[in-house]
Amino acid sequence: MMTRRQKIIKLLEERDCSVSELALMLEIRGKGSKKIILDDIKAIANVVKREGKVLLIQPAQCKKCGFIFKPEIRIPGRCPKCKSEWIEEPRFKIEFK
């Protein structure tokens, strides 16, 4: 039986995913579901580095004005440029170096 983090690694090796997509695929629901996945991705970033892989981050982007955030393992709440809360989540993928 695979752990949740092992499942996330397998999914991210196959394709890029957002936090919401991962929560949906892993059937994690509830108020803290995104935080659980973000915490897992932070831990996974260290694990894959030791395995000769890299965690790629497509940064979050404002859907209203197009502002591109720094590539981070977090979901911004509001655009610093236009103050919109209409944010496209960052996407993650694992690749070999």
BELUR-V198281 format. One line per field, one symbol per residue. phi: phi as a letter, one per 30 degrees, with the letter a starting at -180 (. if undefined). A space follows every 10 residues. Layout:
# BELUR-V198281
phi=???
This chain:
# BELUR-V198281
phi=.ddddddded ddddadbcdd ddeddchcbj dcdddedddd ddddeddddd cicbccbddd bdddciecdd dbcacdcadd dcidcdcddd cbacbdd
